[in-house]
Amino acid sequence: MYRAILPDGDMECDEYEKEEYGVNLYTESGDHIAFVPYANLIAVINEDVDTGDEPSII
């Protein structure tokens, strides 16, 4: 699962596709949720990543 972080909130999606001017967000079944222009997008994060596997910084 992914989370698109926007300035005024966030949106969950199962897949996303990068385009020239932004990203398209999709459900697990491939239904289109939204198009988010890069100007309105802070980040797309993968929520399935376990951050406990990252090396510690000393």
C-alpha distance (Angstrom), angle and dihedral (degrees) to the residues before:
residue distance angle dihedral
M1 . . .
Y2 3.78 . .
R3 3.78 132.1 .
A4 3.80 122.0 -150.8
I5 3.80 108.5 -150.1
L6 3.81 113.7 -147.0
P7 3.82 129.4 -179.4
D8 3.82 91.6 -106.7
G9 3.83 100.6 35.7
D10 3.78 141.4 -47.0
M11 3.80 141.5 -88.3
E12 3.80 130.0 -145.9
C13 3.79 121.5 -137.2
D14 3.79 138.2 164.2
E15 3.81 96.6 -140.1
Y16 3.77 137.5 12.7
E17 3.77 135.2 -167.5
K18 3.80 125.8 -153.1
E19 3.78 115.8 -132.1
E20 3.79 132.2 179.9
Y21 3.82 94.8 -92.3
G22 3.82 103.2 24.8
V23 3.79 145.5 -36.9
N24 3.80 132.6 -66.1
L25 3.80 115.2 -140.8
Y26 3.83 121.4 -148.6
T27 3.80 139.7 -173.2
E28 3.81 122.6 -123.4
S29 3.81 89.9 -93.6
G30 3.82 91.5 52.3
D31 3.80 98.2 -102.8
H32 3.80 113.1 150.4
I33 3.81 112.7 -113.8
A34 3.80 103.1 176.2
F35 3.77 148.7 -34.2
V36 3.81 112.4 -123.0
P37 3.83 117.6 -166.2
Y38 3.81 114.7 -135.8
A39 3.82 88.6 -118.7
N40 3.83 88.3 64.9
L41 3.82 97.2 39.7
I42 3.79 123.5 91.9
A43 3.82 97.7 175.7
V44 3.80 146.6 -33.9
I45 3.79 110.2 -134.0
N46 3.79 131.0 -169.1
E47 3.79 107.1 -129.1
D48 3.82 92.7 -167.4
V49 3.81 93.2 69.2
D50 3.79 113.7 106.6
T51 3.80 105.9 -136.2
G52 3.82 89.7 -164.2
D53 3.82 88.8 79.8
E54 3.79 93.4 64.2
P55 3.79 116.4 106.8
S56 3.78 115.3 -109.7
I57 3.78 119.1 -111.6
I58 3.78 114.8 -127.5
